[in-house]
Amino acid sequence: MATTIPLALGSYVSQDPRASSKRLIGCFSELLDQDTTADVKGQQPPATLRRMPGIRDIPGFNDGSGLPVRGFWEMNGIEYVVIGPNLYSVQMSPITQVALMSAPLNNTPITGFQFVRMTDNGACMVILEPGTVNCWTYTPLSGTTWNTLDAQPFFQALGAIDCWFVDTYIVFLALNGTTFFNDDGRQISGNNQITFTTAASFTREFGTDLFVGGTVDHREVMVFGRRTSEGYLNVGNPTGTPFSSAPDTFMQIGAHPLCPYAIALQDQSIFWVGNDLTVRRRNGQTPIRVSNSGIENLLQTTNLTGCYALTPTVYGHPMWILVMPQGAQTIAYDCLTQKWFNLTSSGATAFYRPQAYHNGLGVQLMGDGQSSQVGVLDATVGTEFGATQIVEITTQPVYDKNNRIQHRRLELITTMGGGSNQTVAPTASLYVSDNSGKTYEEWSDPQTLGTQGEDEGTGQRAVWWQLGQSRNRVYKFRITDATPLFTVDIQATLAGGKY
């Protein structure tokens, strides 16, 4: 009997893998705009799996130090990048010929190697080493371009978890977790370094729990605590801070204390890891749960220390990507399909290796956390900073009342994708698990997927025969070659049995 094995449209791994083991790595689902037959109860719209774009290295966009890329920012039409301890300005014309324009701009090197937080007010760019009192400013329109905020007693007394820009002000969340504060505004500092003569700060009003992190959404400073969250608006107070609390922004949910840098804007909304270890999306003043039980189980069991979010948009799919370096995990939420998938980079790390992202210079820039290389998201390549992408598709268990099932034939229906210039046929390897996905055995007959044109009606097929019998079978397909890859179906010929 020929049957269709459901195509996994997202990752959902339960605590008991016999219930659910489906997982996508390096690829995500896309619903097709196709007409279907009359409404059938439970029928899903047709879908395909698309490979995550690779990261194309940009020649010259590398200072050769091997130190990680820590952050991007664009100010006055110029793109800047922090690599290791140095700040560089860059140009991109044409896109394939990016060059570092100068030696390091700073006289006092930026310390540390983790990511940095960056913002600007149009004249002064602020670079913060998050969770410290270390902060640098770059003001190219003034006589003294590079400086630090270590001579500003008000800033040094408070330090900062994070920083943002809103309404001509640079806003900081203080290390004490109870205060956010702002500079004097550009109307005071002009084209020079930001100043703090007004000592403008604001303490929590509607909650007593410590602030974790925040962001700016539609000119509203939204700050998340450990149990509750509240927003602040610029109401033009004549003295002190111009910001005041907005009562209707209060939410009875906070952010996980290890996830301040997972709070990020995507698809015109805020995403964050809640203090209840769910992933939430702010919809008006309502925190909508977007995680599923499988994702929440992963968050419960993974080390979240040092996690951060990246927010690229891929083929029109806005993505919120949570990178967990200490937990060696990366999960991604597709705002368009509302499905989850995983990302894994080959090499020394098991998590997605970009540490910095910025939509600048008309491209989506990715900065490597394992080297000083900068690249661009590019659907025409299947590598990440030179290493081949990992793409895996794991199915749901093939199960029928715990009876033995004979697996006579299995076919992965996949194509190279239109427009591919692939000249070497990529290979699909099959892995089989008869214990619900706990361990896998590689099948000895990898299949080629064909070169451009061979997979389009010429008989090139990925088929495996005589796969034995099992009570609970899980299949995993791995494609390691660089190819755009569109997967549309998985077909099997099965024979039922008893006992």
CORSUL-V982616 format. One record per pair of residues at least 6 apart in sequence whose C-alpha atoms are under 6 Angstrom apart, sorted by the first residue. I is the first residue (numbers start at 1). J is the second residue. Records with the same first field share a line. If there is no record, write none. Layout:
I = J ; J
This chain:
1 = 493 ; 494
2 = 492 ; 493
3 = 491 ; 492
4 = 490 ; 491
5 = 490 ; 491
8 = 22 ; 395
9 = 29
10 = 24 ; 339 ; 340 ; 341
11 = 22 ; 23 ; 24 ; 340 ; 341
12 = 22 ; 294
13 = 20 ; 21 ; 22 ; 294
14 = 20 ; 294
17 = 436
18 = 436
20 = 396
21 = 396
22 = 394 ; 395 ; 396
23 = 394
24 = 341 ; 342 ; 392 ; 393
25 = 342 ; 343 ; 391 ; 392
26 = 52 ; 343 ; 391
27 = 50 ; 51 ; 52
28 = 49 ; 50
29 = 48 ; 49
30 = 47 ; 48
31 = 47
32 = 46 ; 47
48 = 487 ; 488
49 = 486 ; 487
50 = 486
51 = 484 ; 485
53 = 377 ; 378 ; 379
54 = 377 ; 378 ; 379 ; 381 ; 382 ; 383 ; 384
55 = 375 ; 376 ; 377 ; 378 ; 384
56 = 375 ; 376 ; 378
57 = 375 ; 385
58 = 375
60 = 98 ; 99
61 = 98 ; 99 ; 374
62 = 372 ; 373
66 = 371 ; 372
67 = 84 ; 371 ; 372
68 = 83 ; 84 ; 369 ; 370 ; 371 ; 372
69 = 83 ; 367 ; 368 ; 369 ; 372
70 = 82 ; 83 ; 115 ; 116 ; 356
71 = 81 ; 82 ; 116 ; 356
72 = 80 ; 81 ; 358
73 = 79 ; 80
74 = 80
79 = 89 ; 90
80 = 88 ; 89
81 = 87 ; 88
84 = 113
85 = 109 ; 110 ; 111
86 = 104 ; 109
87 = 104 ; 105
88 = 104
90 = 100 ; 101
91 = 98
92 = 98
106 = 146
116 = 128 ; 129
117 = 127 ; 128
118 = 126 ; 127
119 = 125 ; 126 ; 164
120 = 126
121 = 168
123 = 139 ; 191
124 = 138 ; 139 ; 193
125 = 137 ; 138
126 = 136 ; 137
127 = 135 ; 136
128 = 135
130 = 161 ; 162
131 = 160 ; 161
132 = 159 ; 160
133 = 156 ; 159
135 = 148 ; 149
136 = 147 ; 148
137 = 146 ; 147 ; 148
138 = 145 ; 146
139 = 145
141 = 191
142 = 191 ; 192
158 = 174
159 = 174 ; 175
160 = 172 ; 173 ; 174 ; 175
161 = 173 ; 174 ; 175
162 = 172 ; 173
163 = 171 ; 172
164 = 170 ; 171
165 = 171
168 = 185 ; 186
169 = 185
170 = 182 ; 183
171 = 181 ; 182
172 = 180 ; 181 ; 182
173 = 180
174 = 180
177 = 210 ; 211
178 = 203 ; 204 ; 210 ; 211
179 = 202 ; 203
180 = 201 ; 202
181 = 200 ; 201
182 = 200
183 = 195 ; 196
184 = 195 ; 196
200 = 240 ; 241
201 = 241
209 = 225 ; 226
210 = 225 ; 226
211 = 224 ; 225
212 = 224 ; 225 ; 257 ; 260
213 = 223 ; 224 ; 260
214 = 222 ; 223 ; 224
215 = 222
216 = 222
220 = 232 ; 233
221 = 231 ; 232
222 = 231
223 = 229 ; 230 ; 231
224 = 254 ; 255
225 = 254 ; 255
226 = 254 ; 255
227 = 253 ; 254
228 = 251 ; 252 ; 253 ; 254
229 = 250 ; 251 ; 254
230 = 249 ; 250
231 = 245 ; 246 ; 249
232 = 243 ; 244 ; 245 ; 246
233 = 243 ; 244
234 = 242 ; 243
235 = 242 ; 243
236 = 242
249 = 285
254 = 274 ; 275
255 = 273 ; 274 ; 275
256 = 273 ; 274 ; 275
258 = 305
261 = 308
262 = 272 ; 308 ; 309
263 = 271 ; 272
264 = 270 ; 271
269 = 282
270 = 281 ; 282
271 = 280 ; 281
272 = 279 ; 280
273 = 279
278 = 291 ; 296
279 = 289 ; 290 ; 291
280 = 287 ; 288 ; 289 ; 290
281 = 287 ; 288
302 = 327
303 = 326 ; 327
304 = 324
307 = 323 ; 324
308 = 322 ; 323
309 = 321 ; 322
310 = 321
311 = 319 ; 320
312 = 319
313 = 319
317 = 336
318 = 335
319 = 333 ; 334
320 = 332 ; 333
321 = 331 ; 332
322 = 330 ; 331
323 = 330
324 = 330
328 = 350 ; 351
329 = 351
330 = 342 ; 343 ; 351 ; 352
331 = 341 ; 342
332 = 340 ; 341 ; 342
333 = 339 ; 340
343 = 352
344 = 350 ; 351 ; 352
345 = 351 ; 352
353 = 369
354 = 367 ; 368 ; 369
355 = 367 ; 368 ; 369
356 = 366 ; 367
357 = 365 ; 366
358 = 364 ; 365
364 = 376 ; 377
365 = 375 ; 376
366 = 374 ; 375 ; 376
367 = 374
382 = 389 ; 482 ; 483
383 = 389
390 = 480
391 = 478 ; 479
392 = 477 ; 478
393 = 476 ; 477
394 = 475 ; 476
395 = 474 ; 475
397 = 472 ; 473 ; 474
398 = 472 ; 473
399 = 472
402 = 471
403 = 471 ; 498 ; 499
404 = 470 ; 471 ; 497 ; 498
405 = 469 ; 470 ; 495 ; 496 ; 497
406 = 468 ; 469 ; 494 ; 495
407 = 467 ; 468 ; 469 ; 494
408 = 465 ; 466 ; 467 ; 493 ; 494
409 = 464 ; 465 ; 492 ; 493
410 = 463 ; 464 ; 491 ; 492
411 = 462 ; 463 ; 490 ; 491
412 = 462 ; 490
413 = 488 ; 489 ; 490
414 = 486 ; 487 ; 488
415 = 455 ; 485 ; 486
416 = 484 ; 485
417 = 484 ; 485 ; 486
422 = 451 ; 452
423 = 451
424 = 451
425 = 448 ; 449 ; 450 ; 451
426 = 448 ; 449 ; 481
427 = 447 ; 448 ; 449
428 = 446 ; 447 ; 478 ; 479
429 = 446 ; 477 ; 478
430 = 442 ; 443 ; 476 ; 477
431 = 440 ; 441 ; 442 ; 443 ; 475 ; 476
432 = 440 ; 441 ; 475
433 = 439 ; 440 ; 473 ; 474
434 = 472 ; 473
436 = 474
437 = 474
447 = 462
454 = 460
